[in-house]
Amino acid sequence: MDFNSDTKYKTLHKGQVIFKEDQKSSVAYMLKTGRISLYRILNNKKVVLAEVTPGQIFGEEGLLGGGTRIANAVAEEPCEIIVMDRDTFQAMLLKSPAPIQRLARFLIEQVRAVNRRVAESSTGNVFLSVCGILEMMYKAHIHSPKSGGKAGQTSGLSYAEFSRTAKDILLVTQLEIDEVVTRLRKLKIIDVNDVRKAVMKKDALGRSRKTSDFLKDRTLTIPDLAKFMSVARNLSQEMPADKAPFTQCLEFIDIYEFAELVESKPETIYKKMSYKEIPETYFFMHKPTVEAWVGEVGTEFFQRVKKKRVKLEDLETVNDIVYVDNAALQDCFSSLGFHKVAILASMAGDEARSRIFSNLSKKMSKIVQEQAMSIENLDEMEAADAEDELIETIKRIKGLIK
């Protein structure tokens, strides 16, 4: 395809919006390099209609039929596009045989009609969709050889497993799933039980003692499986519009999805949040759900933090030294030397940094503080080596490494 010297080229950065749905349409585009997504927003959710690859034309519907854009277009990576106005596009089309022109117009109108009808049929009714997935998974679970509980009873379905499956099949968030499950539980249509695991610690005599426990998972049980969906349908019909399961804002993800996105674990994300390594501007909460939860646990729950112990073998970063006794830290810092301790202090959080300075002599503490303040551009490799040596030295002092 030939373009003259008047052809307009445009460079886009990743994430740049080219046009939005319902905007007036006056030009079309051809993608030269990169990748572009066409999508619509339905019920505050992003529904991808197509991905444009180099050589393809997009945004042409307005040039032929007039009207407005039928979708949004955004650059998924750095792109270069060619801008074509109505005259250029019509001239290109007129060079084609008449049957091709009529076919092009017909196809564009068909695409417009199809895109207008695009709907999230699988999640049009979030409540019933989630209930349907729950019913199918529970049926499969009770017939599984591993589902046997005590005294011949069937153990519950893992809430975490159910949530992952529902999110994979439906375009829903964890908050929406929690909302549905909460309503079913309050109406005693399902039972939800906590699965807790004890945290054991050896005392001075070497005996294992339970120090605390944590919520490992939850299990879901449907007492009357035969009537479950009929009850859910009736409940859905009686549910007022303002009580329908809420839809989270566009492209919001929960902790589990974020952990999967960055190839990590939720536990690691929680730890980074507590160390303020993730900006707090990325945290959002659904106000009605949070307010309801606060009503259950009370405001006193948020006034103090119950510090959890971390096993020595689980130490990973400099911030974990808050779980190490002072004697071990003093021995460790003595063997590391001024410079490495200064590096550790410069990269530590407030609580960990305070532990470092409090376990140094006044003279050494002053030197370390001065060196830490003088470090402007911290070398990442040097910092990682110092952190690894810190953890290894602590474990050696405590007898975990010989």
N, C-alpha and C positions, 0 to 999 in steps of 0.2 A: 504494500500500500504506500503510495507516494504522498508526501506532505511538502508543501511549499515553505518558503522562508518565513511566512507569516504565522506558521504553526506555533502554538504556545505550548511550552513544556513547563512542568511544575514539579518541584522536588518536595517530597513529604517526609516528615520524621515519623518514627513509630508511635502509634497512638493518635495521630492527627486525624481529625474528623474532616471528611471531604464535603459531605452534605448530610442533612438530616431529613427524616421523614416529614412530609407535608410542606417542605420548602418549595418555593416556586422553581420550576425547572426551565433552564434556558440553555444549558450546555450539556454535552455528553463527554465521556472520557474514554481513553484507551490506555490500558496499563502497559508501560514499557518494561519496567523492572519492579520486582518486589511482589507483595501479596496484599490483597485487600479483601475485607469481609463486608458482606451486605447483610444487615440484620434489621429486625423490627423489635420494638419493645411492647410486650403484651403482659398486662398485669404486673408491671414493674420487673419483668424478666426479659433477658436477652435471648431472642430466638434467631439463630443464624440461618439465613436463607440460602446463601451461596458464598463461595470463595472465588475471587477473581484472580486469574493467573496471567502472566505476561502474554500480550497479544489479544486479550479479550476486551470488548467494549462494555461499559456499564453506564448506567444513568441515562440511557437513550430514550426511555419511555416518554419523557416530557417533550422531546423534540418532535416526536411523531404525533402523539395524541394530545399534547398540551396538558395542563393541569399541574399537579405537584408531585414531589418525590414520593415513591411508594415504600421506600426503605431508607435506612441510614447506611453510610459507607465510612469505614475507618481503615487506616493503614495498619496492618499487622506487623509490618517491618518497614525499614526505609524504602521508599518507592519513588519512581519517576513516572509521571503520567502525561498524556497528551490531551490537551483541552480542545474540544471540537464544538463550534457554535452551530446554530441551526442551519445556516447557509452551507457550511462545509459538509455537515452530515447529510443534508438533502442532496447536495451535489454528488456525494459518494453513492447514495442510494439510487439516484436517477441513472447512474451509469449501469445499474443492474437491470436485467430483463423485467418487464412488467409483472410476470407471475411471482418473481422473487420479491418485488416491492410489496405486492399484496400479501404474500406469505409473511414478510417481516412485520407488517402492520398487524396482521392477525396474531402472530406469535407474541408480540408485545402486549396486545390487549389480553391475551390469555394469561401471560405472566402476571399482568396487573391484577386480573381477577383472582388468580390462584393465591398471590401474595396477600390480597385483602382477606382471603378466607383462612389464611394461616392461623391456627389456634392450637393451644396446648391441650389437645383432646385427652391426653393421659392424665393431666393434672387440672382439668377444668374444674373439678370438684376435689380440692386437696384432701378434705376429710375422708371421702369415700375411697379415693385412690390409695391413701395410706392404710386405711382399714382393709382394703383388698389385698395389698401386699402382706399385711400382718396375718391375715387369714391363710393365705397360701403358704407363707413361711412356717406358720405354726402347724399346719396340717403335715407339711414335710418333716417338721421337727419331731412331732409325736410318733411318727412312723420310723424315725431314725433309730438304729440300734444303740446309739449313744445317748438317747434321751431318757433312759430309765432313771428314776429317782429312788428315794428310800421307800421301802414297803410297797414296791410295785407302782408307785406314783410316777407321773411324768414330770421331769424337771422343766423349768421354764425356758423360754427362748431368750437367747442373749440379746439384750437391748442394743449393744454396740453392733452386733452382726446385722440385726434387723435395720438399724439406722443406715449402715453402709449400703445395704442392698436397696433400701427405699430411695436413697439419694442417687444411686446409680441408675435406677429405673425411671424415677420421676424427677421432674425439674423442681425439687423442693430443697429447703435448707433444714439443718438440724433443729432450728428453732420451730419450724412448722411441724416437724415430727413430734417434738416435745409437747407442742400445744395440743395436738390430737391425742397423744397418749395421756396427757394430764386430764383431758375431758373424759376420756373413756374410764380412767381410774376413778375419778370423782363420782361417776355414775355407777361404779362397781361393775362395769361391763368387762373389765380386765383387772388382773392383779399384777402389781409391780412390786418386786422384792429386791432389796439391796443385797449384793454379794460383796462381803467385806473380807479382807485378808489381814491377818494379824502381823504386826511388826514385832519380831522377837529380838531380844538383846540379852547377852550373857551377863550375869552379875559377877561379883567378885569371886564367887565360888565356882564359876564356870557353868552355872545352871541357866538355861534359857528362860527368860521371863518376857511376858507380853507387855510391851510398853505403850502401844497404840495400835490402831488399825486404820485402813484406808479403803475407800470405795473402789473396788476392782471392776465391778460391772453391775448391771441390773438385769433381772429376768422378767419376762412377760408371760403370763398365764391367762388363757381364755377359759373360764369355768364352763360356759355353755357354747361350745364351738358351733353346734348345729344352728343356733339362733343368732349367732354373732352378726352376720351381714344384714339380716333382716332388721335387727335392732339398730344397726348403724345407719341403714337407709332411712328408717323412720326418724332417727335423731337428726340426720342431715336435712330432711324435709322440714322439721320443726325448728331448725336452728335459724334464728334471726340473721339478717344480712350482716349486721354489725358484730355478730358473734362468730362469723365464719373464720376459719383459720387465716391468720394474717399472712401477708406476703412480704418477705423481707426485701429491702431495697435492691436495686439492680446490681448484680454481680457481687453481692456480699457473700463471704464464705466463713465457715466456722473454723475452729481450731484444728479439727481433724483434717479438713480439706487443705488448710494452709500447711499443715505438717507434711501432707502428701505432696503438695506443690513444691516444697523446698527439700523434699527427700529427707525428712527428719521424723521425729516422734513427738506426739503431743506433750509428753513429759519434759522433753528438752525445750519446747516452745514455752511451757509454763515457767521453766527455770530462767529462760532468757527474759521473760516478762518481769519476773520478780527482781532480776538484776538490772532492770531498766535498759536492756540492750536493744529492745524493740520500742520505737517511739510510741508514746501513749496516744498520739493522734490517730493511730490505726485501730484503736479499740472502740467498738460501738456496742450498745446494748439496746434490746427492744424494750422500750419503756413500760408498756402494760405488763409484760411478763415479769420484768425485774421488780416492779412495784408489788406484784402479787407474791413473788418469792420473798421479798423483804417483809411482807405482812406475815409470812409463815415463820421465818427465822428470827425476826425482831431486829431492831437497830443495834442492840448490844452486841450482836454477832460480829459487827463490822468495827467495833471499837478496839479490839486487840487481835493480834495474830498469834496463833498457836504454832510455834516453831517446830518443824519436823526434823528429826535427826537423820543424818545421812551416814551410811556405813563408810568406814575408811576405804574399803575396796571400791566404793562407788565415787570417790573423789575424782573430779574431772577438771575443774578450773580453779583459778586463784580465789574466786569468791567462795569456794567451798571450805576455805580454811576456818570459817566461822564455826565449823563443826569439829575442829581439832583442838585438843587441850593446849594450854599455854606452854607447858614444859616441852612438848614435842615441837611447837612452833619456835621456841627459843633455840633449841638444838638445831633445827632446820635452818633458821636464818643465819646462825653462826657459821654453818658450813657453806652456805651459798655465797656469802660475801656482799659488800656494799652495793656494787653495781647491779647485780641481779635482783637484789631486794628492792632497789630503787625502780627498776623496770616493772617489777611486780606491783609495787605501790602505785605507779602511774597508770596501770591498766586495771586496778582493782576497783570494786564498788566502795561506797562510803563505809559500810560496816566492815568489810574485809580490810580496807586500808587502815581503819582504826585499830583492828586486831594486830596488824603488822607493826604499827608504831608503838602500841602498848607493850609489845613483847621484845622491844629493843631497848638497849641502854640509852640514857639521855644523849650521850655523845653520838652513838651510832644512829639514833633516831633523827638527830639534827642533820647529820651528814646525808642520810637517806632522803630526808624531806627536800634538802637543797638539790640533790641530784635528780630526784623525781620531778621537781618543778622546772629543772633545766632541760628536761627531755621534751623537745618540740615535735619532732617527727619520729614516732616510735617505729622501729624496724619490726615488721610483722614476724619475720622468721626468728629474729633474736628474742622477741617476746614469747613466741610459741616454745622455743627451746627453754627459756627460763621457767615458763609455766610447767612444762613437762618435767624439768629437773626438780621443781618444787614438789610436785605430786609424788614423784619417785622417791625423793629424799624422805618425805613424811612417811610413806609406806615402809621404807627401809627402817626408819627409826621405830616404827610401831611393830616391826617384825613380820610384815606381810611380804617383804622381798628379802631374800637372803643373798 
